[in-house]
Amino acid sequence: MKARVHVMLKNGVLDPQGEAVRHALGALGFDGVNGVRQGKVIELDLADGTTEAQVNEMCEKLLANTVIESYTVGLG
């Protein structure tokens, strides 16, 4: 079974990487970009029977810093 975890900084948390990408896009002539938020995608190859609750526990303990990041889990 596969799981995909999307991790993003919470609203209100400064995103220096996103700001650097926005600035670089402007320098390349893409003037219509007003903001960029950068996150990460983690793909997990899981043993059959692994539950969404277990994946959420993985996120809470390691994959996401829940103080400043939010995450969503997709199984499939």
C-alpha positions in Angstrom: 0.0 0.0 0.0 1.2 3.5 -0.7 0.6 6.7 1.2 1.4 10.2 0.2 1.9 12.9 2.8 1.8 16.6 1.9 3.5 18.9 4.4 3.1 22.7 4.3 4.0 25.5 6.6 1.0 26.8 8.5 -0.5 30.1 7.5 1.3 33.0 9.2 4.6 31.1 9.3 7.3 32.9 7.2 8.4 30.8 4.2 11.9 32.0 3.1 12.2 29.3 0.5 8.9 30.3 -1.0 9.9 33.9 -1.0 13.2 33.1 -2.8 11.3 31.2 -5.5 8.9 34.1 -5.9 11.8 36.5 -6.3 13.6 34.2 -8.7 10.4 33.9 -10.8 10.1 37.7 -11.0 13.8 37.9 -12.0 13.0 35.5 -14.9 10.2 37.7 -16.1 7.2 36.0 -14.4 5.7 39.2 -12.9 2.3 37.8 -12.1 3.4 35.7 -9.1 2.4 37.4 -5.9 3.3 34.7 -3.5 4.8 31.2 -3.2 4.5 28.6 -0.4 6.8 25.7 -0.6 6.2 22.4 1.0 7.2 18.7 0.6 5.6 15.5 -0.5 6.6 12.2 1.2 5.7 9.0 -0.4 5.6 5.9 1.8 5.5 2.3 0.6 3.7 0.5 3.5 2.9 -3.0 4.5 -0.6 -4.2 3.9 -2.7 -3.5 7.0 -1.1 -0.2 7.9 -3.8 2.1 9.0 -4.3 5.8 8.3 -4.0 6.3 12.1 -0.5 4.8 12.0 0.5 7.1 9.2 -0.9 10.1 11.1 1.2 9.0 14.1 4.3 8.9 11.8 3.5 12.5 10.8 3.0 13.6 14.4 6.2 12.0 15.6 8.6 12.6 12.7 7.4 13.6 9.3 5.9 17.0 10.2 6.8 19.6 12.7 3.3 20.2 13.9 4.1 23.4 15.7 4.7 25.2 12.3 3.5 22.7 9.7 0.3 21.1 8.7 -0.1 17.8 6.8 -2.6 15.8 4.8 -2.5 12.0 4.2 -3.7 10.3 1.1 -3.8 6.5 1.0 -4.0 4.5 -2.2 
